[in-house]
Amino acid sequence: MTSRSPSFADALIAELAREPGGVSLPRLCKRLDVRMSVLLRELAWLGDDNIGGEMGPGLIRIERRGELDIAMLTDRGAAHAGAASAASS
């Protein structure tokens, strides 16, 4: 059903783990070298959106700050990033 790339999800989570205060969506697009539509789709999969009757894992949330949408890891996402980092060490 999904064509999600685990390596892109990992790169996105790692990028957000480096920025605990969050990162603007345009800046994430630039850092990850992806179009906004690709980023938004991945954020939906990793957030807590209900997609196809399944709730997402709730690893990422989007917060509006003034004119910018900021992506950041949730506590669950930070724990996931920490576990992934420890496993790769």
C-alpha positions in Angstrom: 0.0 0.0 0.0 2.8 2.4 0.7 6.0 3.4 -1.2 7.6 5.0 1.9 11.3 4.9 2.0 12.6 3.8 5.4 15.9 5.6 4.7 14.1 8.9 4.1 12.1 8.5 7.3 15.3 7.8 9.1 17.0 10.8 7.6 14.0 13.0 8.5 13.9 11.8 12.1 17.7 12.2 12.4 17.5 15.8 11.1 14.7 16.6 13.6 16.7 15.0 16.4 19.5 17.5 15.8 17.0 20.3 16.2 15.0 19.8 19.5 13.3 23.2 19.0 12.0 22.2 15.6 12.8 23.1 12.0 10.8 25.0 9.5 9.3 22.9 6.7 11.1 24.9 3.9 14.4 24.5 5.7 13.8 20.7 6.0 13.1 20.5 2.3 16.4 22.2 1.6 18.4 20.1 4.0 16.9 16.8 2.8 16.8 17.9 -0.8 13.1 17.0 -1.4 10.0 18.8 -2.6 7.5 20.1 -0.1 4.9 17.5 -1.3 7.3 14.7 -0.5 8.1 16.1 2.9 4.4 16.7 3.8 3.5 13.1 2.8 6.3 11.7 5.0 5.3 13.9 7.9 1.7 12.7 7.6 2.9 9.1 7.8 5.2 9.7 10.8 2.7 11.9 12.6 -0.5 10.9 14.3 -2.8 11.3 11.2 -5.3 8.6 10.5 -4.4 7.3 7.0 -6.4 4.5 5.5 -7.9 3.7 8.9 -4.6 3.4 10.6 -3.2 5.9 13.1 0.3 7.0 12.5 3.0 6.3 15.1 3.0 9.9 16.4 6.8 10.5 16.1 6.5 14.0 14.6 4.2 17.0 15.1 3.8 20.2 13.2 3.4 23.5 15.1 2.5 26.9 13.6 4.8 29.7 14.8 3.8 33.0 13.2 4.0 32.5 9.4 6.0 29.2 9.7 5.1 25.6 10.1 7.7 23.9 12.3 8.3 20.2 12.4 9.6 18.6 15.6 9.9 15.2 17.2 7.4 14.2 19.9 8.6 12.5 23.0 7.9 9.2 21.3 9.9 10.4 18.3 12.8 11.5 20.4 12.9 8.1 22.1 12.7 6.4 18.7 15.6 8.6 17.4 17.6 7.7 20.5 17.0 4.0 20.1 17.9 4.1 16.4 21.1 6.1 17.2 22.1 3.6 19.9 21.4 0.6 17.6 23.7 2.1 14.9 26.6 2.8 17.3 
